Amino acid sequence: MAQVSFRPARVFAMQLLYAMEISGGTVADALPGVLEAQPLQDNMKKYGMKLVDLVLAHKAELDSEIEACSAHWGIERMATLDRIVLRIAMVELLYVPEIPMKVVISEAVQVAAKFSTDSSGTFVNGLLAGFLQKRGMVANNTKKDA
């Protein structure tokens, strides 16, 4: 069976969360514009919305984890897209066990490198590595209970 890439869903989630953060609006406010700019298959939209819902439900916890893993770099100083990509990756690592860790990390690094700053891929990779180490999770195809 062919593996399905959920990158369009992750990019959709990133764009929706970014639109919400920049505008201060809700999902309902931002969703039509994001969907107009990037039409998606239903399965991608469903997974993307799952990620958005998880990020919104756990935002305070995620931001606390990001702060704890970023030595001398406050979350408010980070590029907005980097924060959003990190939140999405962390919810996948914590709450979507069917996605292998290596896939989550690789996708986050590639999305950050494409859509954010020149150093974002390296930054996201390093922060996620610190997060996995702090949580006692092993970065391979299996997950260890955190």
N, C-alpha and C positions, 0 to 999 in steps of 0.2 A: 504494500500500500504506500502511495506517495505521501511524503510529509508536506503539510501545508505551512507556509510561512505566514505568521501573524504580524509581520512588519506593517502592512497597511493599517491594521487595527491599532498597533502601538503608535504609529504616526498620527492617526485620527485622534487617539486619546491625548497625545501630546498637544495637538493643535486645539482641541476643545478645552483642555485645562489651561493652555496659554491664553486663549481668548477670554476665558473666565477671569483669569488673574489680571490681565491687562485692563479689562473693562469693568471688573468688579461685579459682573453679572452672574446669572445662574446658568445651569445647564440648558434650561429652556430658552434663555436669551441667546446663548452662543451657538446652540446646535444647528439651527437652520443655515447660518452663514458657513459653518465648517462643512456641513454636508453638501452645500452648493459648490464649495471650492474643491471638495474631494468626495465625489460619489463613491459609495462602498457597497460591496456585496453584503447581504444580510448577516452572514456568519461573522464577517469582519466588524460590522457595526455592533453586533451583539457582544463580541469579545472586547472591543474598544470601550463600550459602555460599562462592561463589567470592571475594566481597569479604572475607569473614571470613578465609578461608584466606590471601589475599594480605596482609591487615593483620597477621595473626599471623606470617607468614613474614618480613615486612619491618619489624616494629615498631620495632626499634632504629634503623634507617635513617630511618624516618618521624619518630620522635621527635627525632632529630638535626636533621632538616630543619625541623621545627616550631620547635625552639629557635633555630636559626639565623635564622629569619624573624621571630621575635617579639622585637623590641628591648625589653630591660629587663623581660621578662615570662617568668619561668621556667615550664616546662611544668607543674610541680607546682602552680602558682598558677592555672592555667586551669581552667575548668569541665570536669568529666569528659566531659560530652556534647560540648563543643566539641572537645576532643582527639580523641574518637572520630570525630566528623564530619570533622574535618581528615584523619585517617588514611585514612578511606574515600575521600574526595575525592582525596587524593594517590595512592592505589593505582590509582584509576581513571585519573588523569592520566598516571601512569607506565606502567601495565601493561595497560590496556584501551583500545587505540588506536581501537577502533570507536565509542567514545562521544565526541562532540564536546566540546571543552573548555568551551564556553559552557554546555552542558547540565550538565556535571559541576559547574561553579561555581554555576550557578543552583540546582541541586538541593541542593547543600551549604548554601548561604545560606538557602534556604527551610526545609530540615529543621532547621537550627540555630535559626532564628528561631521555629519552631513548638515545638520540644521543649526548648530550653535557655533562657538568660536573655534579657532584653529587648535587650541589646546584642550578642548572639551572632551574628546575621546579619551585622552590620557587621564584627565582629571576624573572622569566618571569611572574609568577602569580602576584607578587607584582607590577611590572612595568605596566602591563596591567590594574590592578586595579586603579593605579594612573592616567593612560591615560584616562580611562573611567570617572573617577571622574573629571579630568581637563576638559574633553569635555562635561560634563553634561549628559553623557549617563548612562542609568540604566542597570545594569547587570542582565537582565532577558530575557525572550523569545521575548520581543518586543524591538524595537529600537526607541530612541528619536532623533529627528533631532538635529544634532550638529551644 
